[in-house]
Amino acid sequence: MDNALKRRRNARKKRVMRVRKTLCGTQEKPRLSVSKTNLHIYAQLIDDVNGVTIVGFGTRSKEMPKEMRGRSKTAAAFIGKRLAELAKAKQIECAVFDRGRYKFHGVVAELAGEARNAGLQI
């Protein structure tokens, strides 16, 4: 494997662990993890103590409207709102936000802001 690819992979792992080392999700206050690709964005509520994903939603979910299937701010806003609704249905009031290796900017910030506006305490 090319040396540049190894360095890039190691740098990404370090960024993820630098952010995640202080975060831990529980049943009452799960970790809201965000991941994205070039085409899609996903969010999950994770209970790290039991190792269980409580709720997950993304642009590839069946309930996602067809016109919002790509990675855009409107899709991220819809995902944040829908994830907060699903969390409230499971009696979850607050969560710990895990941005992963991504900056809190653009679609990640939009998703978190809309989840906050929908009533999920982050």
C-alpha positions in Angstrom: 0.0 0.0 0.0 1.2 3.5 -0.8 2.8 5.3 2.2 0.6 8.4 1.7 -2.6 6.2 2.0 -1.3 4.7 5.3 -0.5 8.1 6.7 -4.0 9.4 5.7 -5.7 6.4 7.3 -3.7 6.8 10.5 -4.4 10.5 10.7 -8.2 9.8 10.3 -8.1 7.2 13.1 -6.2 9.6 15.4 -8.8 12.3 14.7 -11.7 10.0 15.5 -10.1 8.7 18.7 -9.2 12.3 19.8 -12.8 13.3 19.6 -14.3 10.0 20.9 -12.0 9.4 23.9 -13.9 11.8 26.1 -17.4 10.6 24.9 -19.4 7.7 26.2 -23.0 7.0 25.5 -25.3 5.3 28.0 -28.9 4.1 27.8 -30.2 7.4 29.2 -27.8 9.7 27.3 -26.6 7.9 24.1 -23.9 9.1 21.7 -25.2 10.8 18.6 -22.7 9.7 16.0 -22.5 11.3 12.5 -20.9 9.8 9.5 -20.9 10.9 5.9 -19.7 9.9 2.5 -19.5 11.9 -0.7 -23.1 11.1 -1.5 -24.9 10.4 1.8 -25.1 11.3 5.5 -26.1 9.1 8.4 -26.7 9.6 12.1 -27.1 7.0 15.0 -27.9 7.1 18.7 -25.5 4.5 20.2 -25.4 3.0 23.7 -21.7 2.3 24.3 -22.1 0.5 27.6 -24.2 -2.3 26.0 -22.8 -1.9 22.5 -26.2 -1.3 20.9 -27.5 1.1 18.3 -30.8 2.5 19.6 -31.9 4.6 16.6 -30.4 5.3 13.2 -31.5 7.4 10.3 -29.8 8.5 7.0 -30.3 9.5 3.5 -30.7 5.9 2.4 -33.5 5.2 4.8 -36.8 4.2 3.3 -38.7 7.1 5.1 -36.4 9.7 3.5 -38.2 11.7 0.7 -36.9 10.9 -2.8 -35.9 14.6 -3.5 -33.6 14.7 -0.4 -31.6 11.6 -1.0 -28.2 13.3 -1.6 -25.9 14.9 0.9 -27.1 18.5 1.3 -28.0 20.8 4.2 -31.7 20.2 3.7 -31.2 16.5 3.9 -29.1 16.9 7.1 -31.8 19.1 8.6 -34.4 16.5 7.9 -32.3 13.7 9.3 -31.6 15.7 12.5 -35.3 16.4 13.0 -36.4 12.8 12.2 -33.7 11.4 14.6 -34.9 13.7 17.4 -38.5 12.4 16.8 -37.4 8.8 16.9 -35.4 9.5 20.1 -38.4 11.1 21.8 -40.5 8.0 20.8 -37.9 5.9 22.8 -38.0 8.4 25.8 -34.6 9.8 25.1 -34.3 13.5 26.0 -30.6 14.2 25.6 -27.5 12.9 23.8 -23.8 13.4 23.6 -22.8 14.7 20.1 -19.9 12.8 18.4 -18.8 14.6 15.2 -16.3 11.8 14.4 -13.4 13.0 12.2 -15.5 15.8 10.6 -15.4 19.5 11.5 -18.5 20.9 13.1 -19.3 22.7 9.9 -21.8 22.4 7.0 -24.0 19.4 7.0 -22.7 18.2 10.4 -23.6 21.5 12.1 -27.0 21.6 10.3 -27.9 18.1 11.5 -26.9 18.9 15.1 -28.8 22.2 15.0 -32.0 20.8 13.7 -31.9 17.9 16.3 -31.5 20.6 18.9 -34.4 22.6 17.5 -36.6 19.4 17.5 -36.1 19.0 21.3 -33.1 16.8 21.7 -30.6 18.2 24.2 -27.1 18.0 22.8 
